[in-house]
Amino acid sequence: MEPVIELVSTGDEVLTGLITDTNAGWLSQLLLEQGWQVRRRFTVGDDKADLIELFEQRSHHADVVIVNGGLGPTSDDISAQAMADAAGTTLELNQHWLEVMRQKYANRNRTMPKSNSKQAMLPQGAELVDNPVGTACGFAVKLNRATFFFTPGVPSELKKMMTDEILPRMRRQLGQNGRSQVRRFFLFGLSESGLSDRLDSLSWPAGIALGYRANLPTIEVKLVIDTEDAEAIANAEAQLLAEVGTHLVDRNEMDFTASLGPLLAEKDLMIFEDASGGRLTDTISTITREFEGHYVAGLPDEAKELAQWLQTSARPLTLAIGAQGPQGTPIALKTQVACMVQTLQMHFRDPLSQRRLLAFAALDMLRRHLVGETVMIDYDILPCSERVTLPA
């Protein structure tokens, strides 16, 4: 039986939306990578009565509850006290952590404020969870069915503690790995809503669910697999790729350095760009050093003109992003046999998003050429107003 894992985010600033709760999303993703799906997520403000009620309630329904936030030195940091009250016990001083905090301040030639002593007050019987980064230690408490893990809200501290301290404890309690597995597919050119309309209406095998995450310029689609039926898994992947395979740019990790880097080895690549403002050159430089990049203001803003301009290039492989014009922005790839140009229309107003999308579209043309796919395809998010192909 799959363990029930739940997340609790605390703090008025999180509840009211003053701070975006990125920690909960990161935790859900991390646990899914271990094969555990988060069943429920809760957000509670700085109200002790609400926290006590939630902790007591979830202790009967969950196997693991990860509580994030409320471990600081101020009066509104009440997670430890709320847990002690829910468990019917009191707070007690953890002398070890008090000395750890004092040493951390001493190492910085500072005296520890008295208010920090509060961070060493833990529910009686709690197991300390080390925090090598900050002053707020975590702790674990068993109440009824559930094991509660308390973590600080600072993302860098949370991530270090989860990886080094809490995941090993969870594996000991729940088993080395969960049953779920995740396969990731990174797509370019599709809108999240259009992708959802296309995929959610399909019938998927039992034990397989879809997940989406938009991260401009790509959309990540996840197959969350909770079955050992190899045929069902293969069918689900085949169905997904039949629908969106032409937009697939990478699997498992979005890493052009790994996927494109070897393909660009010993290639004599030239880059010209205008509307992308140097974004393409910056991106290519993280993938390979075997290229020559130029920012050229005033490149042609029409497909045919950019193709004719590129015909003069003696390089066997040239990538260019023209100027923004009335019909959109032309993006061109010149190979040894042809010069292919498509003019793409942009509906994103943010200049940085525009440059990122243009650079990625150019990279996608280059990637398609290198792996032998059709170089120019339709993008839902970047409508094409014209295409031109001329001899090289």
Secondary structure as the mmCIF struct_conf table of DSSP 4:
data_model
#
loop_
_struct_conf.conf_type_id
_struct_conf.id
_struct_conf.beg_label_comp_id
_struct_conf.beg_label_asym_id
_struct_conf.beg_label_seq_id
_struct_conf.end_label_comp_id
_struct_conf.end_label_asym_id
_struct_conf.end_label_seq_id
STRN STRN1 ILE A 5 THR A 10
HELX_RH_AL_P HELX_RH_AL_P1 ASP A 12 LEU A 15
TURN_TY1_P TURN_TY1_P1 THR A 16 GLY A 17
BEND BEND1 LEU A 18 ILE A 19
HELX_RH_AL_P HELX_RH_AL_P2 THR A 22 GLU A 33
TURN_TY1_P TURN_TY1_P2 GLN A 34 GLY A 35
STRN STRN2 VAL A 38 VAL A 44
BEND BEND2 ASP A 46 ASP A 46
HELX_RH_AL_P HELX_RH_AL_P3 LYS A 48 ARG A 58
TURN_TY1_P TURN_TY1_P3 SER A 59 HIS A 61
BEND BEND3 ASP A 63 ASP A 63
STRN STRN3 VAL A 64 ASN A 68
BEND BEND4 GLY A 69 GLY A 69
BEND BEND5 GLY A 72 THR A 74
TURN_TY1_P TURN_TY1_P4 SER A 75 ASP A 76
HELX_RH_AL_P HELX_RH_AL_P4 SER A 79 ALA A 86
TURN_TY1_P TURN_TY1_P5 ALA A 87 GLY A 88
STRN STRN4 LEU A 91 LEU A 93
HELX_RH_AL_P HELX_RH_AL_P5 GLN A 95 ASN A 107
TURN_TY1_P TURN_TY1_P6 ARG A 108 ASN A 109
HELX_LH_PP_P HELX_LH_PP_P1 THR A 111 PRO A 113
HELX_RH_3T_P HELX_RH_3T_P1 LYS A 114 ALA A 120
STRN STRN5 MET A 121 PRO A 123
TURN_TY1_P TURN_TY1_P7 GLN A 124 GLY A 125
HELX_LH_PP_P HELX_LH_PP_P2 ALA A 126 ALA A 126
STRN STRN6 GLU A 127 VAL A 129
BEND BEND6 PRO A 132 THR A 135
STRN STRN7 GLY A 138 LEU A 143
TURN_TY1_P TURN_TY1_P8 ASN A 144 ARG A 145
STRN STRN8 ALA A 146 THR A 151
BEND BEND7 GLY A 153 GLY A 153
HELX_RH_AL_P HELX_RH_AL_P6 PRO A 155 MET A 161
HELX_RH_PI_P HELX_RH_PI_P1 MET A 162 ILE A 166
HELX_RH_AL_P HELX_RH_AL_P7 LEU A 167 LEU A 174
BEND BEND8 GLN A 176 ASN A 177
BEND BEND9 ARG A 179 ARG A 179
STRN STRN9 GLN A 181 PHE A 188
BEND BEND10 GLY A 189 GLY A 189
HELX_RH_AL_P HELX_RH_AL_P8 GLU A 192 ASP A 200
TURN_TY1_P TURN_TY1_P9 SER A 201 SER A 201
BEND BEND11 LEU A 202 LEU A 202
TURN_TY1_P TURN_TY1_P10 ALA A 206 GLY A 207
STRN STRN10 ILE A 208 ASN A 215
TURN_TY1_P TURN_TY1_P11 LEU A 216 PRO A 217
STRN STRN11 THR A 218 ILE A 225
HELX_RH_AL_P HELX_RH_AL_P9 ALA A 230 VAL A 244
HELX_RH_3T_P HELX_RH_3T_P2 GLY A 245 HIS A 247
STRN STRN12 LEU A 248 ARG A 251
BEND BEND12 ASN A 252 GLU A 253
HELX_RH_AL_P HELX_RH_AL_P10 PHE A 256 SER A 259
TURN_TY1_P TURN_TY1_P12 LEU A 260 LEU A 260
HELX_RH_AL_P HELX_RH_AL_P11 GLY A 261 LEU A 264
TURN_TY1_P TURN_TY1_P13 ALA A 265 GLU A 266
STRN STRN13 LEU A 269 GLU A 273
BEND BEND13 ASP A 274 ASP A 274
TURN_TY1_P TURN_TY1_P14 ALA A 275 GLY A 278
HELX_RH_AL_P HELX_RH_AL_P12 ARG A 279 SER A 285
TURN_TY1_P TURN_TY1_P15 THR A 286 ILE A 287
BEND BEND14 ARG A 289 ARG A 289
STRN STRN14 PHE A 291 TYR A 295
TURN_TY1_P TURN_TY1_P16 ALA A 297 GLY A 298
BEND BEND15 ASP A 301 GLU A 302
HELX_RH_AL_P HELX_RH_AL_P13 ALA A 303 LEU A 310
TURN_TY1_P TURN_TY1_P17 GLN A 311 THR A 312
BEND BEND16 PRO A 316 PRO A 316
STRN STRN15 LEU A 317 ILE A 321
STRN STRN16 GLY A 325 GLY A 325
TURN_TY1_P TURN_TY1_P18 PRO A 326 GLN A 327
STRN STRN17 GLY A 328 GLY A 328
STRN STRN18 THR A 329 LYS A 334
BEND BEND17 GLN A 336 VAL A 337
STRN STRN19 ALA A 338 LEU A 344
HELX_RH_AL_P HELX_RH_AL_P14 PRO A 351 VAL A 371
TURN_TY1_P TURN_TY1_P19 GLY A 372 GLY A 372
BEND BEND18 VAL A 375 VAL A 375
BEND BEND19 ASP A 380 LEU A 382
STRN STRN20 CYS A 384 PRO A 391
#
